[in-house]
Amino acid sequence: MPAAARFPSQRFSVAPMLDWTDRHCRYFLRQLTRHALLYTEMVTTGALLYGKGDYLAYNEAEHPLALQLGGSEPDALAQCARMAELRGYDEINLNVGCPSDRVQNGRFGACLMAERERVADCIAAMRSAVSIPVTVKTRIGIDEQDSYPFLCEFIQAVAERGGCDTFIIHARKAWLSGLSPKENREIPPLDYDRVYQLKRDFPSLTLAINGGITTLDQAERHLNRLDGVMIGREAYQNPGMLGQVDSRLFGAADPHDDMTAVVEAMYPYMERELAQGTYLGHMTRHMLGIFQGVPGARQWRRHLSENAHKAGAGIDVVRQALAKVAKAEPMRCIAG
């Protein structure tokens, strides 16, 4: 892979999403955009160091690809970062934004915003261990610690002491108690202006914004003020919006002209995975939203939902589902 592709830009990325952005999802999203930076689900240091599964597995087609780590012990994070670099990952990202109780009990995620020196030490340890970029995804504050000076002190400490030069900022505070992770993605108000101010105050840092962004038009407006945009739920639930990312945001050709071609491009991958024992539904569950807004989309979703999980389900299930939208008007990739 060309060197430039191995050190990806933060200009546009798809967020790490637990239970969603697994390797099958990422391979599918790569059929829609070749240039967007993709992230793994968050993987804890404990899982990597002591788990029995291969939590670093991916397909080479997924590059550029970043591993998001959850942890708070510098030595463990450094060891995991080395493992990821050896496996060919393009970036390591530290989760300082997840507010779930389970994550807090492990002393990582958003609660680490209250321990900026520890975060700085974690970043410094990882940067010393690897040559690939080490980045931070964080919130604009937690609980009552949500002032702009608090955010600036966190960014400054992690940048100066830790050496981090790239931050992805979810433009909401996180409540560490009283709200579920889902509510924390919706209830705390968005404050894009605070992230814009951060860029003015820290012009040398690479700053990307996340939270509530649902269209490429919105992404382009943010890019007038910031270095990058990260989109999460909308990219997963309405993946067609990614179909013009390459042409609009990277000045490159889009991989496919329509959503039917995107689905068909998945057939060889599905065949290989099925031959290795992967269930069809583990792949197609990520593709349900591909025809959002297109006649026949409901029938597509229903056919896959009702049949892809059955024993022995194969590519024919996908072809049958696709036939339910094939007679619609020509389907262009949806820019959003």
N, C-alpha and C positions, 0 to 999 in steps of 0.2 A: 504494500500500500504506500502511495506517495507520502513523503514526510509531512506535507502540509495537512493531509487528511488525518494524520495521527495526533495533531495538536489542534483540536477543533476550536472554532470561534463560538462564543456564547451568544452570537447574534440571534439565534432562535433555537429553542430546545423544547423537548417534551418532558414534563416533570416526572420524577420518580413517584410511583403510586403503588402502595402496598396492595397486593393481590391482583394487580392489574398489569403493570409493566414487566411481565415475565418475558422469557426469551421468545416465546411464540408471538406475543404482542409486539415485541420490538421488531421481529422479522417482518411482520405484517406492516407496521408503520414505515419500515424502510422501503416498501413498495410504493409509498406515497411521497416520500422525500428522501433524497440521497444525502442531503447536506445538513439537515437538522441534527443537533446533538441529542442522542437518546440516553436516558438514565435507567439503570436497573431499579428494581424495588430496593428499599433500604435493607441492607444485610448487616447483622450485628457482628461485632468482632467475635463474640462467643460462638456464633454459628460457624464462622469461617475457621476458627482455631480448634474447635472441639466437636463440631457437627459431623455427621457421617455422609451428608449429601454433598454434591458438587455445586456449591452456591455461586460459582464463578462461570458456569457453563454459558456459552453463547455461540452464535454463528458468526463467522467472519464478515458476512454481509451486513452485520449490525453496526459496524464502524461508521462514523465516530461514536464511541460508546463510553459512558462514564459509570463508574461504580459508586453508589452512595453507601457510605458506611455509617453505622450507628455504634457509638462507643464513647468512652470518656477517659480511657487509660492510654497515655501517650505511647507506651511501649507496645501494647496490643494493637493499637491503630497503625503504628509504624510497620509492624510485622504483617498485618493484613494488607497494607498499601504495597509492600514489596511483593506479596503473593499476587496481587492484582496486576502490578506492572509486568511481572513475569508471564502472566497469562495474556498480556497484550492490550489491556485497557488503556484508554486514552486520557483518562482523568480520574481523580479520586475526589469525592465530595463528602464533606462531613455534615451530617444531619444535626442542625441546631434549630429545627423548626417544628418537629412533631410534638403535639401536646398530649398524646394519649397517656393514660395512667400506667399502662404496661411499659411504655418507653421511659416515663419518669422513674418508675421503680428500678429501672436499669441504669439510672443516672445518665441519661443522654436525651437528645432531642431538645425541645424548646427550653427546658429547665436550665440548660447550660448557658443560656444568655445571662443568668445571674452569676456565672463563674467565668468571666471573660479571660482571666489569666490562665485558667485550666484549658480553655479552648485554644488560646494562643500556644500553650505548651503542646497540645495535641497536633496542631497544624505544623509547628516547628519540627516535631518528631517525624511526622510523615514527610515533610519536605526534605528532611535530611536523609530519608530512606529511599526516596524515589526521584526520578528525573522528570516525570510527567507532572502536569499541573495538579495542585491540591486546592480545592475551592470550598466555600462554606455556603450552605443554604440556611437562611435564618428568617426570623420574623422582625417586625419593627419594635416589638416590646413584649413583655409578659406581665400579666396581672397588673399591679399598680406601678410596676417599673416600665412605664411606657412613654416617658418624656423623650423629646428629641435629644437632649444632652446624654441621656442614658444610652440611646442607640449609637450616638457618635463615640462615646467612650468605649463601647463594645467593638465597634468597627476599628477604631484607632488602635486599641490594644491588640486585636487579632492581626491587623495589618502590620503594625510596627514590631511587636514582639514575636508574633508567629510567622510573619513574612507572607501572609496571604494577600494576593493582589486581585482576587476575583470573588465577588459575593453575589449570590442570588437572593434577592429580598422579597419575601412574601409580604405584600403591603398591608398586612393586618397584624394586630397584636394577637397573642394567644392567651387564653385563660387556662391556667393549669388545673383548675378545679371548677366544677359547675357546668362545664360544657363538654360535650362529646367531641371527638375528632371531626365528625361531620359538621357539627354546629360551629366549631372553630374555623371551618372553611367558609362559613356563611354569615354568622352573626356579627363578629367584630367588624366594624366599618372599615372599608378600604381607605387608605390614605396615600394615594399616588404622589401627592405633592411632597410628602416627607422623603420619599425615595428620590425624587427629582432634586430636592435640597441636598441630600447626601452626595449626589454626583457633583453639585456645585462646590460643596465643601471638601470633597475628596476626588478632585478631577483626575488624579493619576491612577485611581482604582478602576477596574472593570466592574461595572454594576449592571446586573440584569434584574428585571422586575417580574414578579409572579403574583397571581391573584385576580380572579374575576375577568380575565381577558378571554374573549370568546370569538374574535374575528381577526383576520389578517389586517383589516383596516385599522383596528385598534392597535395591533402590534406595530404597524408602521408609524402611528402617532407616537407611541412610546419610544420608538427607535430614533425619533427626532431629538430626544432628550437623554436617552440612556444607551448603553452599549449592547444590551440584549433583552430578549423577551422569552419567558418560559410559560408555556400553556399546559395545563393539566387536564382536568375533567373534560373540557370541551373537545380536546384532541382525542380523547378516548371514546367519548359517547357520540361524537360526530367527526370521525376520522377523515371524512371527505374534505374537511376544511384544510387539511394538510396538502391537498393535491396541487396547490399552486405556490407552496412555500418556496420551492427552489427558484422558480421564475421571478416571483415578486420580491423575495428577500435576499436571494443569493445571485441573481443574474444568470442563472443556469437553466438548462432545459428540465422540464418536469418529467418524471419517469414514465408516466402514462397519460393518455388523453381522456380517459373516462374510468369510471369505477368498475365496470365490467372487466376491463383489462387488468385492473388491480387484483381482483378476485382470481382471475385466471392465472395471473403470475404466481399465485400461491400454490397452484396445483403440484408442481414438482417438489416443493418443500413438504407439503402435506403427505405426498406419497412416500417420501423418505422417512418422515416421522412415523407414519402409520406402520411402515415396515419394521420400525424399531420398537413398536408397541405403544406408541403415544395414542391416546384416545382422540378421536376427531373433535369432540366437544372442547377439549383443552385448547384447541387452536381456534375453532370457529367462534367461541364465546367473545373473542376480541374483535370480531368482524361484524357483529350484529348491527352496528350503527352506520355502516358504510354507505347505505342508500338513503340516509335520512333526507326527507323532503322529496323523494322520488316515488312516483306511482309504483306500487308493488312492494314497498319497503316493509310494510307490516307482514305481508305474506312471506317475505324473505326471512324476517326475524322468527316468525312462528314456525316455519318449516325447520329451520336450524335448531331452534329451542326444543322442538318436539322430537327430533330425530337424530341429532348429532351425538347425543349421549348414549344411544342404544349400542349394545354389543355388536361388533362387526361393522359399525357405520364407516363408510368410506367416502371417496370423492364424489360418488354418484349423489350423495345427499346434498352436497354443495351445488352440483350441477342442477339438480332438481329445484333447489331454492333459487338459483340464479335465473332459471327459466321463468320464474314468476315475475321478474322485473325486466326480462330481456325485451319484451314488446313495448316497453315505455319509450318515450322520446329519447333521442341520443343523450347520453349522460356525461356531461362534462364534469371535471373536478370542480368542487365547490370552493371558491376562494374565501367566502365569508367576509 
